[in-house]
Amino acid sequence: MFLVRGMVVCFSAFALVYISFSILVVCGWATLERVSRRFSARVAADALFTLRIFPMPAGLLVSLILVLPSFALLESTAIIEPIGAIPLVLGVAGMAFVAIGFSKVVVAQVRTSRLLEGWLIEATFSQMSGGDVLLARVPGLAPGISVARVREPLILISEIAAKVLSEPELHAALRHELVHIRRWDNLKKLSFQACGFPGMRGLEQAWLCAAEMAADQAAVCSSNEALDLASALVKLSRFGAHVSPADIALALASTDAVSLNSRVDHLVVWQKDIPRTRGFLINALILVSGTTLCLGATYGSLLVRLHAATEWLIRR
């Protein structure tokens, strides 16, 4: 019974934190997006990604670092208390969030593997120069130019895409996909599956647009290269070779028409990116350090108060 109560308390706390922060994110992400436009696309993408996944690690950390120790250290094993309906509902909800997230990750991996199997049946492989990334040339139109998988990432290029792009355009497109690999963008995309919550679709699309712009910016070093990449985006969008249906994949032109036009406009008027992240990183470091110090200084009393709160909750 002690173990059951502990599980109910931990999952109830996780559900409360996860749902509360998720609602705040759904209501406030547009404000962060507007603020992040003052920074580079890379910083904007990182900020939006952090905001998107924040409720899940926040809920897990509160449950494992605060609630679980407070229950294990302060709860008496000799006292048998009935568990109220509210903590039971919250506990089931917490377990459901974790289980659904895990199942969606597994489904995404299985679906991606099946799509890759179909694409790669007649593909020809080559090694990317200067790296250990494989390049697969796929017959037909799909999947355009995409990077798939998290472990052992693979860049796919369809025969149609290879034919319509010039050599400089193709090289620019491949550099773009290599940036996605270096930034682990497929892993970030997969993590969204584990953190499902209604109303997050807009934030995920905003992250995708920022991530694509960040890859565009990092893939080019001159105005000529920027124009080559812009031309590749326009050509692939016209041929329809831009949609990658795989869950764990990012196509070169995977954004919607409005975002695609914005990316092309940025590339046409390309200027060398001047990082403006120092103040942002310093503020983030101060916030994390201050939070850690406050937690360390008040940890004991915080456990006592949390135990009192969970005692009240479990009787509801």
MOBEL-V628007 format. One record per residue. N is the residue number from 1. D_CENTER is the distance of its C-alpha to the mean C-alpha in whole Angstrom. Layout:
n->N d_center->D_CENTER
n->N d_center->D_CENTER
This chain:
n->1 d_center->38
n->2 d_center->36
n->3 d_center->33
n->4 d_center->33
n->5 d_center->33
n->6 d_center->31
n->7 d_center->28
n->8 d_center->28
n->9 d_center->28
n->10 d_center->25
n->11 d_center->23
n->12 d_center->25
n->13 d_center->24
n->14 d_center->20
n->15 d_center->20
n->16 d_center->22
n->17 d_center->19
n->18 d_center->16
n->19 d_center->18
n->20 d_center->19
n->21 d_center->16
n->22 d_center->14
n->23 d_center->18
n->24 d_center->18
n->25 d_center->14
n->26 d_center->15
n->27 d_center->18
n->28 d_center->17
n->29 d_center->14
n->30 d_center->17
n->31 d_center->19
n->32 d_center->16
n->33 d_center->15
n->34 d_center->19
n->35 d_center->19
n->36 d_center->17
n->37 d_center->19
n->38 d_center->21
n->39 d_center->19
n->40 d_center->18
n->41 d_center->15
n->42 d_center->14
n->43 d_center->14
n->44 d_center->13
n->45 d_center->9
n->46 d_center->9
n->47 d_center->11
n->48 d_center->9
n->49 d_center->5
n->50 d_center->8
n->51 d_center->9
n->52 d_center->7
n->53 d_center->7
n->54 d_center->10
n->55 d_center->12
n->56 d_center->12
n->57 d_center->12
n->58 d_center->15
n->59 d_center->17
n->60 d_center->17
n->61 d_center->18
n->62 d_center->21
n->63 d_center->22
n->64 d_center->22
n->65 d_center->24
n->66 d_center->26
n->67 d_center->27
n->68 d_center->27
n->69 d_center->29
n->70 d_center->31
n->71 d_center->32
n->72 d_center->33
n->73 d_center->35
n->74 d_center->37
n->75 d_center->37
n->76 d_center->40
n->77 d_center->41
n->78 d_center->44
n->79 d_center->43
n->80 d_center->42
n->81 d_center->41
n->82 d_center->40
n->83 d_center->36
n->84 d_center->36
n->85 d_center->34
n->86 d_center->32
n->87 d_center->30
n->88 d_center->30
n->89 d_center->28
n->90 d_center->26
n->91 d_center->26
n->92 d_center->25
n->93 d_center->23
n->94 d_center->21
n->95 d_center->21
n->96 d_center->20
n->97 d_center->17
n->98 d_center->16
n->99 d_center->18
n->100 d_center->17
n->101 d_center->13
n->102 d_center->15
n->103 d_center->17
n->104 d_center->14
n->105 d_center->12
n->106 d_center->16
n->107 d_center->17
n->108 d_center->14
n->109 d_center->15
n->110 d_center->18
n->111 d_center->18
n->112 d_center->17
n->113 d_center->19
n->114 d_center->22
n->115 d_center->21
n->116 d_center->21
n->117 d_center->25
n->118 d_center->26
n->119 d_center->25
n->120 d_center->26
n->121 d_center->30
n->122 d_center->31
n->123 d_center->29
n->124 d_center->31
n->125 d_center->29
n->126 d_center->29
n->127 d_center->28
n->128 d_center->26
n->129 d_center->28
n->130 d_center->27
n->131 d_center->25
n->132 d_center->24
n->133 d_center->22
n->134 d_center->24
n->135 d_center->24
n->136 d_center->25
n->137 d_center->27
n->138 d_center->27
n->139 d_center->30
n->140 d_center->30
n->141 d_center->27
n->142 d_center->24
n->143 d_center->22
n->144 d_center->23
n->145 d_center->21
n->146 d_center->17
n->147 d_center->16
n->148 d_center->15
n->149 d_center->14
n->150 d_center->12
n->151 d_center->16
n->152 d_center->18
n->153 d_center->17
n->154 d_center->19
n->155 d_center->20
n->156 d_center->21
n->157 d_center->24
n->158 d_center->26
n->159 d_center->30
n->160 d_center->30
n->161 d_center->27
n->162 d_center->29
n->163 d_center->33
n->164 d_center->32
n->165 d_center->30
n->166 d_center->32
n->167 d_center->32
n->168 d_center->30
n->169 d_center->28
n->170 d_center->27
n->171 d_center->26
n->172 d_center->24
n->173 d_center->22
n->174 d_center->22
n->175 d_center->21
n->176 d_center->18
n->177 d_center->17
n->178 d_center->18
n->179 d_center->15
n->180 d_center->12
n->181 d_center->14
n->182 d_center->14
n->183 d_center->11
n->184 d_center->9
n->185 d_center->7
n->186 d_center->8
n->187 d_center->7
n->188 d_center->3
n->189 d_center->4
n->190 d_center->6
n->191 d_center->5
n->192 d_center->5
n->193 d_center->8
n->194 d_center->9
n->195 d_center->9
n->196 d_center->11
n->197 d_center->13
n->198 d_center->16
n->199 d_center->15
n->200 d_center->11
n->201 d_center->12
n->202 d_center->13
n->203 d_center->10
n->204 d_center->8
n->205 d_center->11
n->206 d_center->11
n->207 d_center->8
n->208 d_center->9
n->209 d_center->12
n->210 d_center->12
n->211 d_center->10
n->212 d_center->13
n->213 d_center->15
n->214 d_center->14
n->215 d_center->15
n->216 d_center->18
n->217 d_center->19
n->218 d_center->19
n->219 d_center->21
n->220 d_center->24
n->221 d_center->26
n->222 d_center->29
n->223 d_center->30
n->224 d_center->31
n->225 d_center->28
n->226 d_center->26
n->227 d_center->29
n->228 d_center->28
n->229 d_center->24
n->230 d_center->25
n->231 d_center->28
n->232 d_center->26
n->233 d_center->23
n->234 d_center->26
n->235 d_center->28
n->236 d_center->25
n->237 d_center->25
n->238 d_center->28
n->239 d_center->29
n->240 d_center->26
n->241 d_center->24
n->242 d_center->21
n->243 d_center->19
n->244 d_center->17
n->245 d_center->17
n->246 d_center->15
n->247 d_center->12
n->248 d_center->11
n->249 d_center->12
n->250 d_center->12
n->251 d_center->16
n->252 d_center->17
n->253 d_center->18
n->254 d_center->15
n->255 d_center->15
n->256 d_center->18
n->257 d_center->22
n->258 d_center->22
n->259 d_center->18
n->260 d_center->20
n->261 d_center->23
n->262 d_center->22
n->263 d_center->20
n->264 d_center->24
n->265 d_center->25
n->266 d_center->24
n->267 d_center->25
n->268 d_center->28
n->269 d_center->29
n->270 d_center->27
n->271 d_center->27
n->272 d_center->26
n->273 d_center->23
n->274 d_center->25
n->275 d_center->22
n->276 d_center->23
n->277 d_center->20
n->278 d_center->23
n->279 d_center->24
n->280 d_center->20
n->281 d_center->20
n->282 d_center->23
n->283 d_center->22
n->284 d_center->19
n->285 d_center->21
n->286 d_center->24
n->287 d_center->22
n->288 d_center->20
n->289 d_center->24
n->290 d_center->26
n->291 d_center->24
n->292 d_center->24
n->293 d_center->28
n->294 d_center->28
n->295 d_center->27
n->296 d_center->29
n->297 d_center->32
n->298 d_center->32
n->299 d_center->31
n->300 d_center->34
n->301 d_center->35
n->302 d_center->31
n->303 d_center->32
n->304 d_center->35
n->305 d_center->34
n->306 d_center->31
n->307 d_center->33
n->308 d_center->35
n->309 d_center->33
n->310 d_center->32
n->311 d_center->35
n->312 d_center->36
n->313 d_center->33
n->314 d_center->34
n->315 d_center->37
n->316 d_center->36
